[in-house]
Amino acid sequence: MFNHKGIKVLLLAIISALVLSACGDTEDTSSDSNESNEGSDKPTIDMGQISWAENIAVTNMWKVILEEQGYDVEFHLLEMGTQMEALANDELDINVEIWLPVQDAEYVQQYEDKINFSEETWYDNAKVGLVVPSFMEEINSIEDLNDHKEELDGQITGFDPGAGTMLVVQDVIEEYDLDYELLPSSEPAMLEELEKAIDKEEPIIVPLWNPHRVFSSMDLKYLEDPQKMFGEVEKIHHATRLGFSDDYPEVSEWVKNWKMGDEAIGDLMSYVKEAEDEGKEAIDGAEKWVEDNQDLVDEWIQ
């Protein structure tokens, strides 16, 4: 670990917090519910976190697992571009959610010599695209959007401006010659707008992805993408700063061994959501999931 890393990460976290606040995201997704480790000589792993449902779930899951194994984990709630810069500058240890081959390809191209992007994947059946409520029966393809510009106010309601998917949406607008504006916000704000529109049966279009718990609570459909701008099946990888595997060889192997299917990631997100609905922290749901799925966790860490 580098002596200057903590100071720089703190500065990045403050900057990112101001950006997230400006986007209307006030959700506190890190947790201090575990016992304080002040004065501990345990190694600390600085983990990037993004306010996406699946990211909150898996980062808290890894916090539980790693702290049970004697490590400390500190979250840094940063947008994707800031995380990539921090990894490249040895100011962050790990980002657990890199979508390839399409969504985060630009970051791989930009930082391929400065960040270790894992060949290993932890989820192999991801999907990304533009989504509308199922009641919008006349819109089934991205190519239909210009014909319905007026009812959609020429707007695509987006989330974090630095997310790879948001960069892809900008390319989609250009390649399909869409007369639309992409409005950045945050994932919670975007989902709130989506829920409001569905409740009022008003049209809306948003970029979304699987795995995501929202598909179990809302009746949604992906728009066809004839040009395959979003790709087809995406796989989720992790990324670490250069030298991480030397400093933390066993942790490096554990995250390489990490595999989750639809049922496992869906259950984990449900545990976290249930805990939050009960007024608890995300970490509480993650702790319960780890306890109930110890056999699977043992496959990763043994």
C-alpha positions as CSV (number, residue, x, y, z in Angstrom):
1,M,0.0,0.0,0.0
2,F,1.2,3.5,-0.7
3,N,1.4,6.1,2.2
4,H,-0.1,8.8,0.1
5,K,-3.0,6.7,-1.1
6,G,-5.4,7.4,1.7
7,I,-5.1,11.2,1.3
8,K,-5.7,11.1,-2.4
9,V,-8.6,8.7,-2.2
10,L,-10.2,10.9,0.5
11,L,-9.9,13.9,-1.8
12,L,-11.5,11.9,-4.7
13,A,-14.3,10.8,-2.4
14,I,-15.0,14.4,-1.4
15,I,-15.1,15.5,-5.0
16,S,-17.3,12.5,-6.1
17,A,-19.6,13.1,-3.1
18,L,-20.2,16.7,-4.3
19,V,-21.0,15.4,-7.8
20,L,-23.4,12.7,-6.6
21,S,-25.1,15.3,-4.3
22,A,-25.6,17.6,-7.3
23,C,-27.2,14.7,-9.1
24,G,-29.7,14.2,-6.3
25,D,-28.2,11.0,-4.9
26,T,-28.1,11.3,-1.1
27,E,-28.3,7.6,-0.5
28,D,-25.6,6.4,2.0
29,T,-24.6,3.0,0.7
30,S,-21.5,2.4,2.8
31,S,-21.9,0.9,6.3
32,D,-20.3,1.5,9.6
33,S,-22.3,-1.2,11.3
34,N,-19.3,-3.5,11.8
35,E,-17.1,-3.1,14.9
36,S,-14.7,-0.2,14.7
37,N,-11.2,-1.3,13.5
38,E,-9.4,1.8,14.8
39,G,-5.9,1.0,15.9
40,S,-6.0,-2.3,14.0
41,D,-2.9,-3.5,12.1
42,K,-5.1,-5.5,9.7
43,P,-4.5,-4.6,6.1
44,T,-7.1,-2.3,4.6
45,I,-8.5,-2.8,1.1
46,D,-9.8,0.3,-0.6
47,M,-12.8,-0.8,-2.7
48,G,-14.7,1.4,-5.2
49,Q,-18.4,1.5,-4.9
50,I,-21.1,2.9,-7.2
51,S,-24.7,3.6,-6.3
52,W,-26.1,0.8,-8.5
53,A,-28.3,-1.9,-6.9
54,E,-26.1,-4.9,-7.9
55,N,-22.9,-3.0,-7.0
56,I,-24.1,-2.1,-3.5
57,A,-25.0,-5.8,-3.1
58,V,-21.7,-7.3,-4.2
59,T,-19.4,-4.7,-2.6
60,N,-21.1,-5.2,0.8
61,M,-20.9,-9.0,0.2
62,W,-17.2,-8.8,-0.3
63,K,-16.8,-6.5,2.7
64,V,-18.4,-9.2,4.9
65,I,-16.3,-12.0,3.4
66,L,-13.0,-10.1,3.6
67,E,-13.5,-8.8,7.1
68,E,-14.4,-12.3,8.2
69,Q,-11.0,-13.3,6.9
70,G,-9.1,-10.6,8.8
71,Y,-9.0,-7.7,6.3
72,D,-10.5,-4.2,6.7
73,V,-12.5,-2.9,3.7
74,E,-13.1,0.8,3.1
75,F,-15.7,1.9,0.5
76,H,-15.2,4.9,-1.7
77,L,-18.4,6.0,-3.4
78,L,-17.0,7.3,-6.7
79,E,-18.4,7.5,-10.2
80,M,-16.9,5.1,-12.8
81,G,-14.5,7.6,-14.4
82,T,-13.1,8.7,-11.1
83,Q,-12.6,5.0,-10.0
84,M,-10.7,4.3,-13.2
85,E,-8.4,7.2,-12.6
86,A,-7.9,6.3,-9.0
87,L,-7.0,2.7,-9.9
88,A,-4.5,3.9,-12.5
89,N,-2.9,6.2,-9.9
90,D,-2.7,3.5,-7.2
91,E,-5.2,5.4,-5.1
92,L,-7.8,2.6,-5.1
93,D,-7.3,-1.1,-4.9
94,I,-10.3,-2.7,-6.6
95,N,-13.4,-2.1,-8.7
96,V,-15.6,-5.2,-8.7
97,E,-17.8,-4.3,-11.7
98,I,-16.4,-4.0,-15.2
99,W,-18.8,-4.8,-18.1
100,L,-17.3,-6.1,-21.3
101,P,-17.0,-6.4,-24.2
102,V,-19.0,-3.2,-24.9
103,Q,-20.1,-1.1,-21.9
104,D,-16.7,-0.3,-20.3
105,A,-14.5,-0.9,-23.4
106,E,-13.5,2.7,-23.6
107,Y,-12.0,2.5,-20.1
108,V,-10.1,-0.6,-21.0
109,Q,-8.7,1.1,-24.1
110,Q,-7.7,4.2,-22.0
111,Y,-6.2,2.4,-19.1
112,E,-5.1,-1.0,-20.4
113,D,-1.4,-0.4,-19.4
114,K,-2.2,1.2,-16.0
115,I,-4.9,-1.1,-14.6
116,N,-5.2,-4.9,-14.4
117,F,-8.5,-5.8,-16.0
118,S,-9.3,-9.4,-15.1
119,E,-9.8,-12.1,-17.7
120,E,-11.9,-13.9,-15.2
121,T,-15.7,-13.1,-15.0
122,W,-18.1,-13.3,-12.1
123,Y,-21.3,-13.0,-14.0
124,D,-21.7,-14.3,-17.6
125,N,-25.2,-13.5,-18.6
126,A,-25.5,-9.7,-18.4
127,K,-27.7,-7.6,-20.8
128,V,-27.8,-3.8,-21.4
129,G,-30.1,-1.7,-23.5
130,L,-32.8,1.0,-23.7
131,V,-35.9,0.1,-21.8
132,V,-39.5,1.3,-21.8
133,P,-42.6,0.2,-19.8
134,S,-44.4,-2.7,-21.5
135,F,-47.5,-0.6,-22.0
136,M,-45.7,1.5,-24.6
137,E,-46.9,-1.0,-27.3
138,E,-46.0,1.1,-30.3
139,I,-42.3,1.4,-29.4
140,N,-40.4,-1.8,-29.7
141,S,-37.1,-0.8,-31.4
142,I,-34.6,2.0,-31.0
143,E,-35.5,2.8,-34.6
144,D,-39.0,3.7,-33.5
145,L,-37.9,6.5,-31.2
146,N,-37.8,9.4,-33.6
147,D,-41.5,8.7,-34.5
148,H,-42.4,9.2,-30.9
149,K,-40.2,12.1,-30.0
150,E,-43.0,14.4,-29.0
151,E,-44.6,12.0,-26.4
152,L,-41.2,11.3,-24.9
153,D,-40.2,15.0,-24.9
154,G,-37.1,14.0,-26.8
155,Q,-35.4,12.8,-23.6
156,I,-33.7,9.7,-22.4
157,T,-33.6,9.6,-18.6
158,G,-30.1,8.4,-17.6
159,F,-28.0,7.8,-14.6
160,D,-24.4,8.4,-13.6
161,P,-22.7,10.5,-16.3
162,G,-19.4,8.6,-16.1
163,A,-20.9,5.1,-16.5
164,G,-19.8,3.1,-19.5
165,T,-23.4,2.5,-20.5
166,M,-24.1,6.2,-20.6
167,L,-21.2,6.6,-23.0
168,V,-22.7,3.9,-25.2
169,V,-26.1,5.6,-25.1
170,Q,-24.4,8.7,-26.5
171,D,-23.0,6.6,-29.4
172,V,-26.5,5.1,-29.9
173,I,-28.0,8.6,-30.2
174,E,-25.4,9.4,-32.9
175,E,-25.5,6.2,-34.8
176,Y,-29.3,5.9,-34.9
177,D,-29.5,9.7,-35.7
178,L,-31.9,10.2,-32.7
179,D,-33.2,13.6,-32.0
180,Y,-33.0,13.0,-28.3
181,E,-31.1,14.4,-25.3
182,L,-29.6,12.1,-22.7
183,L,-30.2,13.5,-19.2
184,P,-27.7,12.3,-16.5
185,S,-28.7,11.9,-12.9
186,S,-28.1,8.8,-10.6
187,E,-29.5,5.3,-10.6
188,P,-31.8,6.0,-7.6
189,A,-33.1,9.2,-9.3
190,M,-33.6,7.4,-12.6
191,L,-35.5,4.6,-11.0
192,E,-37.7,7.1,-9.1
193,E,-38.6,8.8,-12.4
194,L,-39.3,5.4,-14.0
195,E,-41.6,4.3,-11.1
196,K,-43.5,7.7,-11.2
197,A,-44.0,7.3,-15.0
198,I,-45.3,3.8,-14.7
199,D,-47.6,4.7,-11.8
200,K,-49.1,7.5,-14.1
201,E,-48.9,5.3,-17.2
202,E,-46.7,8.0,-18.8
203,P,-44.1,7.3,-21.4
204,I,-40.4,7.1,-20.4
205,I,-37.2,5.6,-21.7
206,V,-34.2,4.7,-19.7
207,P,-31.0,2.7,-20.0
208,L,-31.1,-0.5,-17.9
209,W,-29.3,-3.8,-17.4
210,N,-29.6,-7.3,-16.1
211,P,-29.0,-8.3,-13.4
212,H,-31.3,-5.8,-11.7
213,R,-34.0,-6.3,-9.2
214,V,-36.2,-3.7,-11.0
215,F,-37.3,-6.2,-13.6
216,S,-39.0,-8.2,-10.9
217,S,-41.0,-5.2,-9.6
218,M,-41.9,-3.4,-12.9
219,D,-43.2,-4.6,-16.2
220,L,-40.5,-3.5,-18.7
221,K,-39.2,-4.4,-22.1
222,Y,-35.9,-3.9,-23.9
223,L,-36.0,-2.1,-27.2
224,E,-34.6,-4.0,-30.1
225,D,-31.1,-2.8,-31.1
226,P,-30.6,-3.8,-34.8
227,Q,-27.2,-2.2,-35.0
228,K,-26.1,-4.1,-31.8
229,M,-24.7,-0.9,-30.3
230,F,-25.2,-2.3,-26.8
231,G,-23.6,-5.7,-27.8
232,E,-25.4,-8.9,-27.0
233,V,-24.3,-10.8,-23.9
234,E,-22.1,-8.8,-21.6
235,K,-19.8,-10.4,-18.9
236,I,-18.9,-8.7,-15.7
237,H,-15.2,-8.7,-14.7
238,H,-13.3,-6.9,-11.9
239,A,-10.3,-4.6,-12.1
240,T,-7.4,-3.9,-9.7
241,R,-4.5,-1.5,-9.4
242,L,-1.2,-2.8,-10.8
243,G,0.6,-4.6,-8.0
244,F,-2.6,-5.6,-6.1
245,S,-2.0,-9.3,-6.7
246,D,1.5,-9.0,-5.2
247,D,0.2,-7.2,-2.1
248,Y,-2.9,-9.3,-1.6
249,P,-2.2,-12.7,-3.4
250,E,-5.0,-14.6,-1.6
251,V,-7.6,-11.9,-2.1
252,S,-6.6,-11.7,-5.8
253,E,-7.2,-15.5,-6.1
254,W,-10.6,-15.3,-4.3
255,V,-12.0,-12.7,-6.6
256,K,-10.8,-14.6,-9.6
257,N,-12.7,-17.7,-8.2
258,W,-15.8,-15.7,-7.7
259,K,-18.8,-16.8,-9.8
260,M,-22.5,-16.0,-9.5
261,G,-25.5,-17.1,-11.5
262,D,-28.9,-15.5,-11.9
263,E,-30.3,-17.1,-8.8
264,A,-27.4,-16.2,-6.6
265,I,-27.1,-12.5,-7.6
266,G,-30.9,-12.1,-7.5
267,D,-31.1,-13.5,-4.0
268,L,-28.2,-11.3,-2.8
269,M,-29.9,-8.2,-4.1
270,S,-33.2,-9.3,-2.5
271,Y,-31.5,-9.8,0.8
272,V,-30.0,-6.3,0.6
273,K,-33.2,-4.7,-0.5
274,E,-35.2,-6.4,2.3
275,A,-32.7,-5.2,4.9
276,E,-33.0,-1.6,3.6
277,D,-36.8,-1.8,3.5
278,E,-36.6,-2.8,7.2
279,G,-34.5,0.3,8.0
280,K,-31.3,-1.6,8.2
281,E,-28.0,-1.2,6.3
282,A,-27.1,-3.0,3.1
283,I,-24.3,-4.7,5.0
284,D,-27.0,-6.4,7.2
285,G,-28.6,-8.0,4.2
286,A,-25.2,-9.1,2.8
287,E,-24.2,-10.6,6.2
288,K,-27.4,-12.7,6.2
289,W,-26.8,-13.8,2.5
290,V,-23.2,-14.9,3.3
291,E,-24.4,-16.8,6.3
292,D,-27.1,-18.6,4.2
293,N,-24.7,-19.3,1.3
294,Q,-21.5,-20.2,3.1
295,D,-21.0,-23.3,0.9
296,L,-20.8,-21.1,-2.2
297,V,-18.6,-18.5,-0.6
298,D,-16.2,-21.3,0.5
299,E,-15.8,-22.3,-3.1
300,W,-14.3,-18.9,-3.8
301,I,-12.1,-18.5,-0.8
302,Q,-10.8,-22.1,-0.3
